[in-house]
Amino acid sequence: MSITKDEVQHVAKLARLSVADDELSALTGHLDKILDYINQLNELDVEGVAPTAQRNTSENVLREDVVDNTFTKELSLQNAPLKEGGFFKVPKVIE
């Protein structure tokens, strides 16, 4: 299977990508190689191979969501470079 420059331009337009004319031939070559590789994969004999969604059979291991020792306001502000009224004070960034 071969891909044309017009098809590459069409796909780029659908993806809202701007492709310069000098990049178009290189991109066409790269996509052509990708499609050739996919065609090689399509030739493989997968008879008797069960389809899988994923190879890893592990399951998520979740822990209980329990409240543990929390920081007090004083402990949280202990090393703050600037603080005011029990809050962190940060430099103004909006003019």
C-alpha positions in Angstrom: 0.0 0.0 0.0 1.3 3.4 -0.9 0.2 6.8 0.3 0.1 9.8 -1.9 1.0 13.4 -1.1 -2.6 14.4 -1.5 -3.6 11.9 1.2 -0.9 13.2 3.5 -2.2 16.7 3.0 -5.7 15.6 3.6 -4.8 13.8 6.9 -2.7 16.9 8.0 -5.7 19.1 7.3 -8.0 16.8 9.3 -5.4 16.9 12.2 -5.2 20.7 11.8 -1.5 20.5 11.1 0.4 22.8 8.7 2.9 20.9 6.6 5.3 22.8 4.5 5.8 21.7 0.9 9.4 20.7 1.6 8.4 18.5 4.5 5.6 16.8 2.5 7.7 14.4 0.6 9.7 13.3 3.7 6.5 12.9 5.6 4.9 10.9 2.8 8.0 8.6 2.8 7.8 8.1 6.6 4.0 7.3 6.5 4.6 4.9 3.6 7.1 3.0 5.6 4.7 2.8 8.6 2.0 1.5 6.4 4.4 -1.1 4.9 5.2 -2.3 8.4 1.5 -2.6 9.3 1.0 -4.7 6.1 3.8 -7.0 7.3 2.0 -7.4 10.6 -1.3 -8.2 8.7 0.5 -11.2 7.0 1.3 -12.9 10.3 -0.6 -16.1 11.1 -2.4 -15.5 14.4 -4.7 -18.6 14.1 -5.3 -19.9 17.6 -3.9 -16.8 19.4 -6.5 -15.5 21.8 -7.2 -11.8 21.5 -6.1 -9.9 24.6 -6.9 -6.4 25.8 -3.7 -6.3 27.8 -0.8 -8.6 28.7 -0.5 -7.8 32.3 -3.0 -9.7 34.5 -2.4 -7.6 37.6 -5.3 -5.8 39.2 -5.2 -2.4 41.0 -4.3 -2.7 44.6 -6.1 0.0 46.5 -5.7 0.8 50.2 -8.3 2.1 52.5 -8.7 5.9 52.4 -8.1 6.7 56.1 -7.3 10.0 57.7 -3.8 9.9 59.2 -1.8 12.4 61.1 -2.3 15.7 59.5 -0.3 18.9 59.7 -1.6 21.6 61.9 -1.7 25.2 60.5 1.2 26.2 62.7 3.3 23.2 61.6 2.5 23.9 57.9 3.5 27.6 58.3 6.6 26.8 60.4 9.1 27.1 57.5 7.2 29.5 55.3 9.4 32.4 54.1 6.4 34.8 54.3 3.2 34.4 56.2 0.4 36.7 57.2 -2.7 36.1 59.3 -2.2 32.4 59.4 -1.8 32.0 55.7 1.1 31.7 53.2 2.0 35.0 51.7 3.1 35.0 48.1 4.4 37.8 45.9 1.8 39.5 43.7 2.0 38.2 40.1 -0.9 40.1 38.5 -0.4 43.7 37.6 
